Amino acid sequence: MGSMELSHPQFARPVAPLSTPGQGLRVALISGNYNYVKDGANQALNRLVAYLERKGVTVRVYSPTSDTPAFVHSGTLVSVPSIRMPGRGEYLVGLGLTPALKRDLREFAPDLVHLSAPDLLGHRAKKFAKSLGVPIVASVHTRFETYFRYYGIGWLTRVGENMLRSFYSDLAGIYAPSESMADLLRAQRMNEHVRIWSRGVDRNLYKPSRRDTDWRRAMGIADSEVVVGFVGRLVHEKGLDVVADTIAELERRGVKHRVVMVGEGPARDWLTEHIPGAILTGHLEGEALARAYASMDMLFNPSTTETFGNVTLEAMASGLPVVAAISTGSSSLVNDGVSGRLIAPGSIAGFADALAGYIADPLARVAAGGSGLAASSRYDWDEINGAMLEHYRSVLEPAPAALPVLLPRRAGAARVAPVPPVAAVRPPLAASGS
């Protein structure tokens, strides 16, 4: 873990930065977790890298690595020295760029550096990239400033926002996965150039036809029972306290239902104690995860830490109504009263009312699920990552400056006015094109 290793058979040869039409773009991606623990953020990054490489872009990823990665990664991965995160041993903290890594990055000669987290590695990589004079952008995957309240130090939220602003404000651009998250970043004055890099969904994988009555029965769920589902890491910042309190409220009201929770994490024992009737499936992925989604009757996502809400979109593609918090991510996905319900964060009564309504009304579930399914069709991965490549182009190929032109003299002085720039035709960034 502390040594520098390449999953690619050899180091990249030094290549000059992009300078002529048709020459390939070179991107260095700095990630705190590229493939050692599977999550929505690194799934998006791996899809982006795979897409970029198909388009002829050369990508080199720098990230902590594990001897037992969670999945096979896309692209060339360079291992960064790291240590285990205190209290959360499944995560690694990248310690920065060693002299050998700096030499490797310098020889790679990236045209653009993409940071994916404001962690120690991100800060040190940013500093080094600035010393090279390379444009730097960042994607925002997590609302880190919201984590403080889950660890009893909510008074540090403003300090956290200031630290994030210091990290993001002087970059060439930052990318939010949803319009609601972009609006928040603008309101927080994180950067003058906030753009959207959305997320897609695999509609060949997540679809209503994967509903499996036999699977439900194997889980001990009767055909007549209505399932409230939760999908995500079992950590408190996902709103598990709200899940437990809402389920308790449904039980207090006598609303019959079953709870299925898909995921793994350090709060599993806490959930077993606080929602004793819940079915905990553990970690699922691929077709097993898609089957679990489709076999639920609704998704409950009260998290306020999401920047997009991958589970919300996957549930919609599976034909489920979604009950979610009014927060970044889900607010851009769920049409309140049409494809689900958006409830004030932490409102136990509000969440219970929404879930109880769907539990009692199968026609409402079908209508909302159908609306969500239709809405999910807009989220195509290739279109989304193609837009990201265009964002990269805009950073590297800014609009030409206005040209001065002399106007008639007045009062003995020459007047200068700008001439609008002629629209430039952008050459392809890579010879392999399309």
GUTI-856176 format. One record per residue: x, y, z of N, C-alpha, C in turn; residue in three letters. Coordinates in pm, whole numbers, plus 50000, padded with zeros to 5 digits. Atoms other than C-alpha are relative to their C-alpha. Layout:
REM GUTI-856176
XYZXYZXYZala;...
//
This chain:
REM GUTI-856176
500824987950000500005000050000500855012550000met;499164988249995502845023850077500915001349881gly;499124999350115504805015349765499245004649878ser;500604995150124504205029449423499884988549903met;500225011050090502635003649196499075004349889glu;500874997350114501015004648855499224987549966leu;500765011250051498164982648749500214998649850ser;499655000350142499214991348392501434994649989his;498695006550006502284971948270501205009349994pro;498844991350004504475002448217499595014550018gln;500264985849983504795039248293499775006649865phe;500234992550124503545063848037501265007549962ala;498864992350048506225080047821499695014950008arg;500234985649999506685117747856499475004549864pro;500614995150123504445134447600499665014750019val;500284985749989504055171547529498515002450017ala;501414996849983500775188047632499315002749866pro;500824997350118497935193247385500395013349938leu;499614987450063499035219047131499545000949856ser;500404999650139497925208946782498734992249979thr;501235007350027494615197546634500274985149979pro;499875014450016494185159846657500904993450103gly;499145005949896496745155046935499144996150119gln;500855005249895495305134447222500065007850129gly;500094993649869494115150447543500514990550107leu;499455007849890495865138747860499445005550131arg;500664996049876493985139548191500554991850116val;499625006649875495295131548539498835001150097ala;501105000349904492535121048779500544996350137leu;499565002549862493225123149153498784995750080ile;501175005549931490865101249356500394994550137ser;499775005549867490675093049725499584985550012gly;500495013849998488885060249649499534996649860asn;500355002950139488965048049292499414986149983tyr;500585013450016488245011149342500154990850122asn;499805009349889489084997749689498724998050082tyr;501345001649944485545003749827499035005149894val;500934996250106482635004949583498975009950052lys;501044990449966480415035649599499575007449873asp;500524993050116478445058349369501015009249935gly;499034990550053481265083349333501024993049910ala;498975006250084483915059249208499414992149884asn;500635006050117481425041448986499875010349887gln;500104989350099480825074748811501365003249940ala;498654996950049484565081748786500524989149907leu;499555010950087485295047348640499265000249866asn;500744998950127482545051748382500535011549916arg;499444988650072483965085748292501334996349934leu;498695003750053487485071948249499844990549881val;500225009450111486225043248032499505007349876ala;500534992350113484285067747815501105008449936tyr;498944991550053487215091647780501004991949919leu;499035008250073489545063747676499434995149867glu;500615003850128487055052347412500075011449899arg;499944988350087487225087647275501445004349970lys;498614997150031491015086747253500735008650100gly;499354992349895491775105847572500884990750084val;499125007849913494735093147776499795004550144thr;500314996849860493845091448145500934992250091val;499155006449899496115083848441499405003450135arg;500694998249872494515078748782500984997850114val;499165001049880496315084549113499074998550120tyr;500915002949890494615068949416500624989850095ser;499665011249912495175047749727499434987149942pro;500475012850051494805010949641500044989550110thr;500085011149905494094978249819500424987249930ser;499685013150056495334942849772498744992349960asp;501275006550032491654933049754499015010649951thr;500894989650052489944959049531498564995049990pro;501425003650003486154959849526499534996349860ala;500395003050138485994957949145501185003049909phe;498954997650100488124958748831499835014249947val;500094985850035488924995048756500195002449851his;499754995550137488985013948427501275008549999ser;498864991250019492175030148300501264995550071gly;498705002249936495755031848427499975005750141thr;500104996049860495905033248807501374999650066leu;498744998849928498935045349003499695000350149val;500275000949857498995035949372500675011350077ser;499534989149916499365064249623500164994850144val;499845004249860500765058149977498825004650085pro;501184996849921497985057350235500054993150136ser;500205006549870496945048250589498514997850019ile;501405002449969493695034750731499405012250070arg;500684988849936491175061250831499614996050143met;500365003449862490815061651213498484999350017pro;501425001649975487405048451314499214995049881gly;500675004850121486515039150955501024992549916arg;498885007250058489085013050865499814995349859gly;500215004250139487435004150535500495010549901glu;499544989150087488615037750400501485002950022tyr;498594996549998492155048650317500165015049984leu;499674985850013493665083250352501285001249918val;498824997950083496015092050069500905010550061gly;499084991249929499125108350211500645010649910leu;499434990150090500025128649905500904993849896gly;499155004550111502465126349617501464999350044leu;498585001849971505915111949686500825006149887thr;499174995150111508885124749482499864991549874pro;500165008750117508485094349256498675002649930ala;501304997250059504795101849205499985013649931leu;499914986950065505525138349131500744999049867lys;499255001850124508085127648875499124993149895arg;500885007150092505565103648721498945009449943asp;501034990750046502895130548702500595010549906leu;499344990150087505335155648555500304993949863arg;499675006550127506455130648289498744996549920glu;501275002550070502845121948208499545012549925phe;500304987150065502445159048122498525001649970ala;501434998750026498695162048170499645013949949pro;500554987250043496745189247993499035005450104asp;501024996449903494235189148278500124990750119leu;500055008149879494145177148639498595000850057val;501365001049947490785165348775500084994450142his;500025004249860490435163649155498604995250035leu;501335005249968487615142549297499655000950148ser;500324998549858487845150349669500915010450064ala;499184989949931489035178549897500734994250120pro;499305006749891491055154250109501485003849997asp;498584996849993494755154750198500684998049865leu;499435002550132495715139149865499575010749901leu;500494989750091493525163949680500695013350020gly;499324987349971495095193849855501444999849949his;498595000550040498645182149789500154998849848arg;499975000950146497915172849428499675013549937ala;500334986750050496325206849375501215009250005lys;498824991449986499415224449506501064996649895lys;498995004050097501695204049281499575003549858phe;500494996750135499505208748972500145014849972ala;499834985550018499565246249029501465003549970lys;498584997350026503355245249037500384996349857ser;499755003850139503225228748694499285009249901leu;500764991250087500845255048560498924993049921gly;501025007950070498255228848463498615004350049val;501364996849957494525238248466499454988950090pro;500545009549903492705221648757498505001750010ile;501445000149977489045212048786499714989850110val;500375009449895487165192649053498544996149985ala;501395004549993484015171949078499614998450146ser;500505000549863481885173449393499104987850013val;500735012649986480615139549509499294998650135his;500525001749864479785144249877499845013550067thr;500174987849922478415171450101500714998150135arg;499215002449880481225168550353499605009250115phe;500344990549893480035199250544498814995450083glu;501165005049925476895180250648500374988950097thr;499625011549919478845152150814500195003650147tyr;499654996249863479725172051125498884996950099phe;501105002049904476265169451280499804985350035arg;500155014349971476315131551253501044995050100tyr;498965003849905479415130751472500035009350121tyr;500164991949881478155155251734500785012850003gly;499224987650005480175185351616499425009349893ile;500684991950099477585203851411500445014549998gly;499554986249993479015237051527501195002649907trp;498874998350092481945230751288499565001049854leu;500484999950138479705231550980500495012149923thr;499564987950069480565267650894501514999549973arg;498565001550021484265260350941500264990849881val;499865009450111483895230950705499705006649866gly;500334992950124482235252850442501145009149958glu;498894991050033485075277850463501204992249946asn;498895008250049487645250150417499744995249857met;500345004450135485805236950113500115011549901leu;499924988450089485565271949966501465003149966arg;498584997650024489315276250007500574990149899ser;499515010350092489875243849817499485002249858phe;500644999650132487435249749530500065013549929tyr;500294986950058487325287249475500945004349888ser;499044995350101490475291849264500254989849889asp;499855009850106489995261849034499375005249870leu;500534995750130489195264948663498524996749985ala;501415003550003485795249348728499724988650095gly;500415011349918483855225748953498714994449943ile;501105007150063481255200048855499084994050106tyr;501015005349910478055192049042499174989749925ala;500755010350070476005160948966498525003249978pro;501414996450014472615178248993499855015150004ser;500234985650000471135212548940499805005250142glu;500204995649862470085214149306501345001350072ser;498684998949939473685207449411500765011749942met;499354988550063474955233049161499505013050061ala;500564988049938472595258949307500595002350138asp;499424998749866473915251649655501445004749993leu;498594996050013477545254649544500115014749961leu;499994985850036476775288249383499635008650119arg;500414992449881474985300149696501115000450104ala;498885000549905477985289349904501255007049947gln;498894992950065480275308449663501264991249993arg;498885009250009482445277749611500905002849880met;499234997550121483515287549259499135008049904asn;500764992150097482505311648982499524991549882glu;500305008150117482345283448727499484986350046his;500635012549957479905256448846499234994349881val;500665006550113478805232148576499424986650045arg;500665012649967476735200448568500714988249934ile;499635013350049478215165748533499044990450070trp;501065007849940475135144748596500414985450014ser;499775014349988474815107248650498984992749913arg;500905008050081473255080248437499554987650075gly;500465012549940471545047348505499964989449890val;500025011150094471855013548335498584994349997asp;501405004250006468275007648226499844985849947arg;500045014350033469154973248092500144991450125asn;499845007149873470024963548448498845002950094leu;501064996149907467544983048657498705001949924tyr;501284999450071464014976348532498944992350079lys;501085006249922460604966348672499884985049978pro;500185014350030460674932248502500864990950086ser;499165008349912463284920448752499314996850133arg;500745003549878460634918649025499874984850009arg;499895014549983460884883549170499214995850124asp;500845004549889458084868949382500684989050079thr;499305010849930460174838349464501065005750094asp;499004993749914462944860749600499345005950123trp;500724994449886460434879049819499604988950099arg;500435011049913459094846349952501204994150074arg;498795005249936462634834150021500465009150113ala;499664990549895463124865650229498984999950114met;501035000649897460024856850431498935010549984gly;500994989650027457804883050268498794993849933ile;501235005250058454204873350201499625008149876ala;500374993250124452734881849861499175012550026asp;500884988749971450264905750023500715011350075ser;499304989949921452894924950222500675010449911glu;499414988750072454154959050109501385002950059val;498624998449955457904964550125500475014449985val;499294987250000459564997350220501484996849993val;498605003350020463114995750090500955011550028gly;498894990549983466375013150174501224993749935phe;498785004950063469565009849969501115010050026val;498874991149975472925023950072500944994450104gly;499075004049896475915021150298499335001850136arg;500624999349867474855014250656500895008450091leu;499274990249921476395045550804499015010950039val;501014990849947474615071851011499785012249913his;500204988250083475235100050765499034997649885glu;501035002950100472775082450531498595002050057lys;501314997249942469975092350768499354988050067gly;500555012149940469585059150948499145002950123leu;500834996449884468225076351259498595003749955asp;501314996350054465395090551047499254987649952val;500635012550043464735056450894499414992850120val;500465007349882464475040251237498815006850066ala;501094992749935462255067551383498734999649915asp;501185000450087459955067351079499344986350002thr;500565013549993459545029651085499294997950134ile;500655000949869458765031851457498675007350000ala;501264992550008456105058051379498954992249921glu;500955008350075454505035551116499454988850088leu;500445010749911454385007551371499075005350108glu;500864993949898452895030851632498615002449944arg;501294997450064450145039451383499294987149957arg;500595012650042449515002751307500004997949850gly;499905001550146450525005750939500824987449969val;499335012650029451374970850816500995001749884lys;498974998950104454594968550613501164990950036his;498735006649974457944951050582501125009449958arg;498854991650030461374967150571501134991349946val;498835006750058464204955450343501095010449984val;498884990750007467584972550378501174993149931met;498915005650080470274965950118501265008350023val;498754992849976473844975050208500754994050117gly;499165004749891476644969250452500715012050059glu;499294989049937478454991250700500054998650150gly;499765001149856479444997951060498755001750086pro;501224997949921475875006851168499054988049993ala;500895011650016474504972151093499444995450135arg;500475004549869474314961851460499025010150059asp;500914989549952472694995251546498624998349937trp;501285001950069469994988751285499274987650051leu;500625012249947469394953551412499305002750132thr;500594996549870468694968551753498815009449985glu;501024989650010466584998251638498884996849902his;501085004550089464624981551354500064984750000ile;499805014549984464454945551478499314991649893pro;500715007850101462004934551208500545001649859gly;499484997350135464094947050916500744987949944ala;499235010250072465464922750659501255006749945ile;498734994250043469144931250610500664990349903leu;499485009150102470424916150286501514999949992thr;498574998250023474014927950314500245006749866gly;499644993450125475874941550015499534991849880his;500415006250126474334933849675500485008649885leu;499654992350119475384943949327499544992649877glu;500385006250126474624937048964498554995749998gly;501375004950014471554916048891499344997450135glu;500575002349867471114907249259499455013050058ala;500484987049953470814944249346498785004349920leu;501134996150083468504950849052498744992250038ala;501145008149958466254922149163499445005050133arg;500464995049870466114935849517499215012949983ala;500754987750027465094970449392498604996849948tyr;501285002450067462354957149165499034992350088ala;500855007849912461054934349440499515007950120ser;500544990949899460474963749674498725006349945met;501194992750045457304984849659500195015050003asp;499654985849997458875018649733501395001350059met;498694997349941462245033849822499885011650097leu;499954989549899462825054650134501445005050007phe;498654994349999465835077950106499985013550072asn;500054987449924465955104050387501335007350010pro;498664994149987469645112550338500035014449952ser;499784986050041470685149050319501455002449961thr;498574998550033474345142250236500294997149854thr;499785003650140473835131949873500195012449914glu;499894989450100474935153549582499184996749876thr;500845004150113472965133449326498874990850044phe;501025009649961471135103449467499924988449903gly;499995011350093472165073049263498914989950033asn;501005010149965469875050149460498605004849963val;501294994650040466955073449391499744997349853thr;500165002150144467535071249015499874985149968leu;500105014550025468075033449025498624994850039glu;501355004049960464795029449214498975004649898ala;500934995050102462985051248959500054991249876met;499865008850117464385029948674499394986350026ala;500605012849962463074999648866498495000950016ser;501454998249994459565014248865499445002450138gly;500454997649862459385024149233499685014650025leu;500134986449947457895055249390501095002250103pro;498924996749907460535073149598499525010450100val;500254990249894460015090549931501375004650048val;498664994949973463035112949985499935013350071ala;499894987049935464215143150178500145011049895ala;499764988350084464055177650021501455004050022ile;498574997749985467775179949967500644999149863ser;499285001050126470415181849698499954985749949thr;500065013250060470225152849459498584995849972gly;501355005150021466795137849508499035010949956ser;500894989050040465145171949470500055002649851ser;499904998450145466405172549111499474987949925ser;500445012350064465145137349043498524997250020leu;501375003549966461815132949218499065011749974val;501064990050022458765152149096498974997850109asn;500845001849882456865157149421498534998449963asp;501395002750029453405142149405499764992949868gly;500125006750130454105126549065500784986949999val;499195012249997457015102049087500394995850142ser;499695002949861457215102149465499655011850087gly;500254989049907457225125449761501335005550050arg;498864993149941459755151149882499555005950132leu;500414996549865459595157050256501115008150068ile;499024992049927461285182250484500964990950075ala;499025008649933464535167350618499684998250149pro;500205003049859464075150150952498564999950046gly;501424999749961460255152650948499474985750009ser;500445013949981459295119051095498544998449963ile;501435000850033455565125951070499795001249849ala;500144998250144455965138050711500404987649922gly;499565012350067457925107450603499004988750024phe;500955010649968455485084350782498705001849921ala;501224997350078452505101250612500184995649855asp;499755003250141454085097350268500094984949978ala;499875014450014455055061050317498664993050023leu;501305006249970451685052250471499045001749882ala;500864997850115449935067650171500264990049889gly;499675009750104451795045449927499724985750045tyr;500285013549949451445014850151498534996649983ile;501455002450004447665018950152499425000249859ala;500594997650133447215026949781500874994049889asp;499195006250106448605002549521499935007449868pro;500114992550125447295023749233500915012250001leu;499094988649988449235053649363501454995549981ala;498655005350020452355031949375500284997749852arg;499825002950143451865021049015500165013049921val;499944987450073451255056648893501325007150023ala;498744993249969454245071549074501194992449943ala;498915008150054456475042648974500125001549849gly;499974998150144455495046648610500565013549961gly;499464986650028456265083848619501505000350021ser;498565000549974459665077448772500744992249894gly;499385008050105460425050648516500175008249873leu;499914991650120459665074748232501075010850016ala;499024989449976461775102248390501434994749996ala;498645005749995464765078848433500614998349861ser;499485002350136465065074648055500875011549951ser;499214988450043466675109248030501464999050044arg;498685000449939469795098248219500874989549931tyr;499185008950081472065082647955501485002950027asp;498604998249959475705076948058500865006149890trp;499144994750107477285083847718499735014849975asp;500314985850018475445116747675500575008350114glu;499534992849882476375127148028501525001449999ile;498554999250003480055118447993500515007549878asn;499654991650114480135134247649499955014750037gly;500074986149953479035166547816501205003450087ala;498824997549917481895162748063501235002549914met;498894997850092484385159947777499915014149941leu;500174986350049482925192347641500395010250107glu;499564991149891483465208247983501535000950001his;498544999950008487115197947961500465008949885tyr;499644991850116487305213647614499885014950033arg;500234985849973485875246347743501075005850092ser;498924995449913488585248348010501285001949920val;498754999750077491375241347762499935009049878leu;500174991750119489935261547474499075011550030glu;500874988849965488535293547627499705008649879pro;500374991150110486735318147402501085010449979ala;498954990050025489205341847231499605013650054pro;500264986849944489555376047386499525009549891ala;500494990050095487815405547224501175007949944ala;498944992450066489985424246974499685014850003leu;500274985649997490385462147009499895005549858pro;500104993050128489355484946722499875014850028val;500064985549982489855522346689498685005449949leu;501214992950038486695543446681500375014549971leu;499704985950029486465579546559500405007450126pro;499534992249886488355603646782498895009350050arg;500884990149942486375624847020500765007050110arg;499264991949902487875653047226501484996549997ala;498575002050016491275644547086500544986850047gly;499505012849948491445609047225499514988649913ala;500415011950075491385575847050499074991650086ala;500955008649928488435554047147500214985749954arg;499815014250031488805516647164498774992450046val;501165008249965485885492447157500294985649965ala;499765014150030485815454647164499234995549877pro;500685006550111484965434446858499634986050045val;500385013549957482945403046931500874989649931pro;499145010350060485105372246876499254991849896pro;500585008950100484515350946571499894986150061val;500195013349943483075317246669501074990549948ala;498935009250039485885291946670499444986249975ala;500355013950024485545257446524500964991350078val;499135008049915486855232946781500444987549927arg;499525012550062489085205946635499784988650097pro;500135011449909488685170846772501214999050090pro;498915001149905490755164647084500834987549977leu;499265012450020491755130046975499774994749860ala;500095004850137492475114046643498984988949986ala;500935011250010490295084146728498555004450004ser;501314993650013487305107646756498844992550059gly;501345004249961483675096946789499894989950106ser;
//
